[in-house]
Amino acid sequence: MLDSLITSKTRLKLLIKFFVSASNQSHLRGLADEFQESTNAIRKELNQLSEAGYLEKSTAKNRILYRANIKHSLFKPLQKLIHTYLGIDEIVDNILQQAGDIQEVSLVGDYAAGIDSEKIDVLILGENINQAYLLLLADKVGKKLQKTIVLHTTDLPEKHRIILYSVK
């Protein structure tokens, strides 16, 4: 779907990494290791995205860190596009409609770290959660996205967490 519009797989990975959550940031070598691609391919895409204003650069400990430019006029539409591509919007809407008294819905695992993997981990916290409905929903959305949706209903000590919905 989005990969037919953005033909560079490296660029798509970078957009997912930085636009799934505005707090994600990384440096060239870290991205090359994470994506298992050459630093030259990553550098080329980072430079193009930075020159277009989609990414900001900062320096820390002799490294150039990149992150999404939240002040860019297309930040919110791009983030929504990435969330739609990943199926996040549909998952959250369906969970909130019929799953019980939901307090929080968060992405954890690879997607929270900005890695487009075959598995999407979703943390759902609340009272009287309809687990049977959630399992059916996870299976349905997983088939549509061609990914495995893993649901967690107890709090996890995850380093990366993207809160998609919270009552707090």
N, C-alpha and C positions, 0 to 999 in steps of 0.2 A: 504494500500500500504506500507508505511514505518512502520506502526504499526504491520505489519506481520513480518517484519525484526527485529524490536526492540520490543520485547514482553513486556517489562516493561513499563506500561503506565506512571509511574512516571518518568522514564528515558527519555521517549519521550517528556514529558512536559518540563523537564529541558533542553533538547537539543533545543527545540523550543524557550524557554525563553531566553537562552543565545546566541543562534546562529542566531536568526532572525535579531538581531542587536548586534554588538560588544559592544555597550555602555550600554546594559542592565546589571544590577548587582542587587544582592539581598542577604539577609541573611536567615538563616535556618527558623526562626519563620515566617518571611514574606512569604517565599515560602510555608510553611505548611498552612498558612492562605489562601493564594492565590489559592492553588491547593486543599484546603480542604482535606488534607491528614495528617497522623501522622508525627510528627517530626522525629521519628525513620526511617520511610520509606524514607523520604527526605534525612536524614543524611547519610543513607547507600548509596544511589545513588550519592550524592555529594562527598562522600569519594572516591567512585570508579572512578568517572569522574576526580576528582582532582589527584588521584594517577596515572591515565593514562595520565595526563598532559593536558587534554582538558579544565580544569577550573583552574583559578588562585584564590588564597585566599589572602585577605588583612584584616587588622584589623582596625576598626573605632568605637570609642565609645563602647568599650567592646563587639563588635559584629564582627563575621567573615563574611566578604563580599565575595561573589563568582561572578566571571565573566568569560567570554570565554577567553581562552589564545590565543590571536591573533598571537602569535609567533609560535604556534604549526604548524607543517608541514601540518596537515590535517584541519586547520581552514577554509581556503577558500573552499576546497571541501565539508566540512560539512555544511558550510553556504549555498553553492549553493544547496546542497541536501535538506536542510530545505526549502529554497526558492522554489525549484521545488515542494516539497511535499505540500507546502501551495498554489501553483499555482501562486506565485508572478511573476516568470519569464514570464509565458504565458500572464498574464494580462498586464504587462508593454510592452512587444513586440507588442501585438495587439493594445494597446492604441496608441503607437507611430506611428504605420503604417497608421492609418486611422482616428484618432480622431480630427485632426486640428493642430493648432500651439501650441503644448504643451510646457510649461515652466518647470513644475514640476509634478512628480508623487510620492506620499508619502503614506505610511501606517499610519493610525491613529487608535485610539480606542484600543481594546483588543490586536490585533496582534502587534501593536507598543509597547505595554507594555509586550509582550512576552507571552500572554495568548492565548492558542489555543481554540477559541470559535467557535460557529456556525455562526458568523457574521464577515466578513472581510470588514473593512471600508477603502476606498481608496479615497485620496484627489487628484484631478486633477486640476491644475491651468494652464491657458493659454488663448489664444485668439481664437475666431471662433471655439469653441469646438462643435463637432458634438454629441450632447446629445442623439439623437435617436440611433446612432451607439453604444455609450457607454452603453446605457441601454440594447440593444440587447446582447452586449458583456458580460455585467455583468450577465445577465440571463444565457447565454450559459456556461460561466466559473463556475458560481454558481452551475448549475446542474451537471457539470462534477466533481466538488469538493465536492458536496453535502453540500454546505454552502450558506449562503446569502451574496451576494456582495452588499454593500451600497456605492454609489458614491457620493462624495461631490465635487462641483465645485466652492465653495467660501471658502476662507481661514478660518481656524478654530483655535481657541485659545487652541489647544491640548497641553497637557503637554508632551506626548510622541508622537514623529513623527519620522518615519524612511523614509528618502528620498531615493527613489529607482532610480529616474532619475531627473536630474536638468540641465538646460542650464547654470545656473549661474556659 
